[in-house]
Amino acid sequence: MADTSPSQQPAARGGESASVGEVVDYVKEYARQELVGPLRGAGRWIGFGLGGAACLGLGLTLVLLGVLRLLQTEWTRSATGRLSWLSYLIVFVVCVVLLVVTLQQINRKFLNKEDK
């Protein structure tokens, strides 16, 4: 017959609650290690990406506007009359070509790369 005196039962329960507390602490630490660190790195990566995209977008908008003004001032036939829409079409085609070239440069292997 096992000895189950009241003096031994609280010690066992105290040991169980301490081990549950340790498990909770280990789970919290593991979550911080596996989530917070990578999210911090991803946040920087996304931040630099958004900043670069904003700068490139503004720069390309100004370049395309400059090409439009160049066509309208130097090619007088497209600035007036029935062909006034032609300079807008040319700039639109240049914009689509730049978009296609940009999308082809995205390296899908790099986006799915696992950390080693």
N, C-alpha and C positions, 0 to 999 in steps of 0.2 A: 504494500500500500504506500502510495506516495505521500510525502509530507507536504501538506498545503496549509501551512500556518499563515495567519494574516500578515506576519512580518515579511514573508517572502513574496507575497502577491504584489504589493505596491512596487517592489524592486523590479519585478518582471515587467509590469506595466510601464514603469518609468523607462526601462531599457527599450521597450517597444516604441514609446513616443519619441525617444531620442533618435532611434533609427529612422522613424518616419520623418522626423525633422531634418535629419541628414539627407534622406532621399529627396526631400523637397528642395533643400539647398543645392544638392547636386544637379537636380533638374533645372533649377533657375540658372545656375552657373553654365550648364551646358547650353541652355537656350541663349544666354548672352553671348557665349563663345561662337555658336553656330549661326546666329541671326544678326546680332548687332554689328559684328565685324564685317561680314559680307555686305550688309545693307549700307554701312558707312562707305565702303568702297564703291558700291553701286550708285550711291547718291552723288559721290564725286564724279563718277563716270557720266551719269546723266546730266549733272550740272555743267560740266565742260562741253558735253555734246549739245546741250541747249544753247549755251553761250556761243559756241562755234556756228551752230545753225542760224542763230539770229544775226551774227556778223556776216556770214556768207549770204544770207537772204537779203540783208540791207545792201550789201555791196553789189550783188547781182541785179537787184532792182535798179540801183543807180546806173549800172553799166547798160542795162537794157533801155532805160529811159534816155541815156546818152546816145545809144544807137538809133533810137527813134527820132530824137532831135537832129542827129546827123543826117539821117535819110530825108527828113522834112526840109532841112535847110539846103543841103547840097544837091539833092535831086528834085529840082523845082517841079517837074511834071507830076511827082507823087504828092506834092504838098497842096495842089489845087486841082479842081475839076473832078472828073469821074474816077480818077485813079487815086484819090486821097486815102482810100482804105488800104492801098497796097503796102505802104510803109508799116502799118499796124500788123498786117499779115506776115510780113518779113520778120518783124520782131517776135511775133508769136511763134513762128517756126523756129527761130533761134532759141527761144525759151524752151520749146518742146525738145529740141535736140540736146540742150544742156541738161534737161531733166532725165532724158533717157541715158545719157552718158553717166550721170551721177548715180542713177539706180543700178547701172551695170557694175559700178565700182564697189558696191556693198559686198563684203566678203562674208558669206553666210557661215563658213567654217569658224571664223573668228567669233561670231556672235554666239555660237553654241559650244565654244571651247570650255572644257572643264579645267578647274584649277588642279595643279598637281602638287 
